[in-house]
Amino acid sequence: MALASWRSPLARALHHNRSLTYSRYVQLATVRLNGQPANRTIVFRGFLNDTNQLRFITDSRSDKAEQVSQQPWGEACWYFPNTREQFRLLGILTIVSAAHADPALVKAQQLQWQELSDTARLQFAWSHPGKPRSDSDRFDPPSPDPVEPLPNFCLLLLDPIQVDHLELRGEPQNRHIYQRESSTESHEEWSVRSVNP
């Protein structure tokens, strides 16, 4: 699959902001089951193979996973301070667990687990996120298997259909909207237009 035209400015922003640890942190907005917005910070884990899908991780027991399973639309907002630019990526979210129907995605989920640090894997063995805390909750469980993911570990994919890129440097500032026009398994067509900031 050909990479979308927005990938080049995003790659450039990541490169120029690589010295900032938090440059891989993205805000992800979803919709709660009651229709209210939900927003949280998540860590960008790269792109899925040769696609334009962004990789993140989540716990199947989390509110986020429940929200996405009911309403898969989401938008990521990413700000890069060194280059003073923002990317907003609107698209469809997919949760990939070991029970997913696509074997290639299950393999990607397993590989993502294996790429995690021991500390990150351990968090998936903690007690149920978001539930009331009690004395019986475990936050010092044995280390999970580094090869086989825990059942609640999920790969979270964002498949963008629109990307809004705002460059805050310059007079005037620059803003481009990338829109996916069509998509097949092997090809995506994207248009781009310049808009007022």
N, C-alpha and C positions, 0 to 999 in steps of 0.2 A: 504494500500500500504506500502511495506517495505521501510524504509528510505535508501537513497543512502549512500554508504560507505564514501563519502566525507563530509557528514553531521557531522560526529564525529569530524574530525579535525577543521571544521568550528565552531562547537559549543564550542570546547575547546578554539579557538582563541577569540571568542566573550566573553567567560567567563573571560579569562585572560586579556582582554582589556576593561572590563566593566567600569572601573574607568574613562575611557576617553570618554567624551560626544560624540566626533566625531567618535567613533569606529563604529557607525551605519550608517555613511555616506559612500556611494558607488558611484563610477564614472560609469556612464552608457553611452556607445557609441552606436549610431545608425547611419543610413545612411540617409542623406537628399534626397529630391526628385530629386535633380540634381546630385546625386551620391557622393557628398562631405560628409566627416565624420562630425558627430555632437557628442559632449561630454558634459555631465553636471553631477553635483553632486546631488544625490537624497538620501532619507532617507529609510533605510531598516525597514520595518514594521512587520517583522516576516515571517513565512511560512504559506501557505494556508492550513489550516486544517492538515490532515495527509499526505500531498504530499511533493514533493521536490521543489515546485514552490515558489519563493521568491515574497513577496508582497511589492509594492510601491504604490504611488498615483500620479495622474496627473490631469491636467485640459484638458478637451476635446478641448478647444480653443487653446491650446499650439501647437507650432511647433512639439514638441516631439510626441504628440498624432497623428498629421497628418502624420508624418514620419512613425510611427509604423503601422498605418492603411494601408499604401502603401507598406511597406517593413518591415516585422515583426522580422527580425533578429536583435539581440543586444548582446552586451557583457558588463558585469559588471566587474569592477576591484576594488578590495577591499584590502587595505593595513592596517595591524595591527602593530603599532609601538612597543608596549610592547613586543610582541613575534617575531617581525621582520619576518613576513610572509605575502605573497600575495596570493589572490585567484582571478583567472580570470574565470568567468562563462559565457560560450557561449550558447545561446539558442534562443528560440522563445518567443517573447513578445506578450501578449494579453491584450487588453484594454477592461475593463468591465464597461459598463455604465448601467443605469437602463433599457435600451432597449435591453440588451444582451439576446440571445436566451436561455441560461442555467439558470434556476431559482436558482440553488445552487450558481452560481457565482454572481448573482444579490443580493442574501442574503449576501454573503461575502462582496460585495461592500457596502451594507447598514451598516453592522456591522463595517466595516472599518471607515466609516463616523462617526459612533457613538463613536468610540474609540479616535477620534481626539480631541485635545484641542479646546476650543472656538476660540482661536487665529488662529489656523490652518484652522478651518472651515471658518472663516471670510475671509481669503485670496481668497477663491473660489467665494466670492461675489464681489470682486474687479472688476474694468474695465478689458476689454479684454487684456490678456498678450501679449506683443510683438508689440502692436499697438502704433502709435505715441501718446505721452501724450498730453492731452489738459486740459483746465480749467474745462471742464464738467465731467472729470473722477472722479469716486467715490472711495475713499479709506477709508471711514468711514460709510459704509452701516449698516443697522440694522443687528443684529446678526441672522444668519440663524437658521432654525429649527435644533435642535441637533439630531433629530431622522430620519427625511427624508432628504436624500442628495439633494443638488442643482443639476440641470440637467447637469451641466458641470463637476461635480465631477466624477472621474473614478478611479477604482482600476486598477493598472498596474501589471501584473504577468510576471515573467521571468521563463520559464520552461527550465532548463539547459539540454544540451545534451553532453557538455564537460566541465570539471572543471580542471584547471591547478593550482596546489598548489605548491608554492615555499617557502621553509623555508630558510631564509637567515642566520640563525645561524648555526654554525658548520663548520667544515673543513673536507670534502667538504660539500657544501650546499646540501640540498635535494629537489628534485622536483618530483612530481607525477602527471600523467595525468589520470583522470577518464573519461571514455567514456561510454555513454549509448549505449548499444548494441541492446536492444529491449524494447518495452513498450506496456503494455496493460492497461486497466482501473484500474486493481487491482495489477499490478506488473511491476517493472522495473528491467532490468538486467544491471549491470554496470561492466565494467572491469577496472583494474587499472594497470598502468605500471610505473616503475621508469625510469626517463630519466635524462640525464646530465643537470645540472643547466644552 
